[in-house]
Every structure is written in structure tokens, then in C-alpha cells.
Amino acid sequence: MEYNSIPYSKLCKEAENSEQNLEQSNPVATELRISMKMNCVESFRGSAYIEMNKTKILCTVIGPREAHKSSEDSMGMLLANCGKLTVSVRFAPFAKTPRLQRRRKEVALSEEQNLATLIQQAFDSVVLVERYPKAEIVLIISILQDSGNGEWIEFRNKIRHLKID
């Protein structure tokens, strides 16, 4: 009687591949799960803790508060008739995924700036800064954990198509 021997490492790879195939074929595994908790930080005017699968985000709102005298709009003019909305996005130092660890610091900062610009554009049409002359509203988004599997791309697309009635 002759037995065909299969190396253990090959069995492990086959098991790993079958798990990946199961995850890809399972719609529940690829579904975006979102949970949110509002007003979780009492020291801010508004706050929200958001989880999207393995990505964790803390959003806080400061203001409206009196704008500093150095606050200027994009044209270099002092804020007189309408307020200002400022958006800041930061990855927490402990939130670095292997994807971010491989990238240079400048690229990570560029990603933060791109996200801030995108979110700023989405909220510029929603927040009525005309109601708050000489005031500033600051939106701070802290990314506490980034899964690194493209959930931000889906989040950016959802923000891009954000419509509020």
C-alpha cells in the first residue's frame, strides 16, 4: 500500500486560502458595519465615537467661539460677515497600520490633509456659518484605529455623496 504524503505547510496554506475564499464569498463578512455613540466627550460642544468594522474614529466639535484676530479666510480678509469652519484630521500615533508604517511621514500628513479637505468641502454647504459672524467652528477628527483595508475609501465616498434635507 502506498500513501501520498502532504507537507504540513501546504495544508496550512490551503486552510488559509479556504478561509479567505469563505470571507470573500460571505456577504456578511464584507458588509460595512457602523456603530455610533453621540456626545461621548462632555467637555466639547458635540462629539461622536464611530466604529466602521475595525476602524475607530472620534469626532469633536468646538464652538461656535469667537474667532482669533489672526483668523483669515482664503482671500486673506478678516472674518466680518460670516464665520469660519475649520476641519482637522489626525491619525493617532498608536493607530498606525502596517500600511501607514511603511509610508513616509509626508505621505501620511498628505493623507490627513486630503481627508480634511474632503470633509471640509462636504460640510461647507451644510454648516451655515453666516449665522455666526466673526465666529469659528472647529471640527476635529481623530482616527484612533485604522484597519488599513480600504474602509476610508468607502467612508470618503459616502461623505462625497452626503445630502442633508
N, C-alpha and C positions, 0 to 999 in steps of 0.2 A: 504494500500500500504506500502511495506517495502523497505527501502533504505539501501544499504550496504555502510557503511562509510569507507573511506580510510584515514588513518592518513596522514597529510601534509608531515611529514618527509619521509614517504615511497614514496610519489610522487616525492620528491626531489631526493631521491636515484635512483629511476627509470629513471628520466630525466638525471641524471649524467651518469648512466650506458649506456643509449642510445647514449649520446654524445660521450662517449669513444668508443662504438661499431662503430659509424659512422666514427670516426677518424681512427680506425683500418682498416675499410673496404674501406676507401677513399685512393687510391694510391697517390694522390697529397699531402695529409697530411703527409704521411710517406716518401715522396721523399726528398732527401738531396738537399737543395738549397744553392748554393755557390755564393758569390759575392766578388770581389776583387778590391782594388784600389792600384795602384803601385806608388812608390815614394811620399808617403804622408808625410814623415818626411824629411825635406830638410837638416837637419844637419847630416844625415847619408849617407853613400855611396849608399845604397839601402834600400828600405823599402817597406812593403806591409801591407795593412789592409785587413783582411779576415773575412768574416762572413759566418758561416755554420749554417743555421737556427738561433738558439738563441745563438750560441757560437761565440764569437768575439775574434780575435787574432791579435796582432800587431807583425810583424817580422821586425827586423832591421839588417843590415849588417854593420860592422865596418871593414875597411881595404880593401885591404891588407896594413898592417902597420908593422913597424919594431918590431920584437918580443922582449920582455924584456929579459934581460940576464938570468933571472931566468926561462924562458920558457924551459921546457924539454919535450921530448916525453915520451912514456910509458916505454921505456927502461932506462930512466934516462940520456940519452945522449943529449947534447945541439943540437939544430937545426942547421944543417950545410948545407946540400944539398937540403933540401926541407922545405917547410913551414909547418904551423900547422893550422888546422881548429878546432875551439872551439865552441861548441853549449851550450847555456844556456836556460833553460825553467823555467819560473816563473809564478805562479798564482798570479794575483794582489790581494791585501788584500780585496778589495771590490767585487771580483769575486767569492767569496765563495758561493757555492750552499749548500743546506741542506746536501747533500752527503758529501761534504768536511768539513762542520762544525762539523759533527758527528765524523769524523775521527781524530785521534791524529795527532799532528804536524809532528811526524816522518814518519807517513804513507803518508802524503801529500808531504813531501820532497822526499820520496822514489818514489812517482808517478812522480814528476818533474824530478828526475834523470833517471827514466826508459824512459820517453819521450825523454829526451836529448840524451840518449844513442841510442835509436832507430833512431832518426833524424840524429845523427852523423853518424851512420852506413849507412844510406841512402845517405848522401851527401859525404861521404868519397870517393866513387867511381866516383862521378860526378865532384867535385871540384878538379882541377889539381893543387895541392899545390907544385908540382915540379917546376912550372913556377915562383914561388915566394920564392926563397931561403932566409932563415933567416927572413921570414915574417909570420905574423899571421893574419888570417881572423876569425872574431868573429861573430857568428850568435846568436842574442838574440830574443827569442820568449816569448812574454808576453801575457798571457791569461787574457783578460780583462773581459770576461763573459763566464761562463761555464754553459750550460743548465743542465748538470748532467743527461742527458738521453741517454748516450752512444754514442754521436756523435764522441767523441775522439777515441772510438774503431774503428769506421768506418774510421776516419782520419788516425789512425795508420796503418790500413790495406792497405789503399791507398798508404801511404808512403812506406810501406814494399814492395809493388809491383811496385814502381816507376821505370820507364825505360825511359831514355832520349837518343834519337838517335843522 
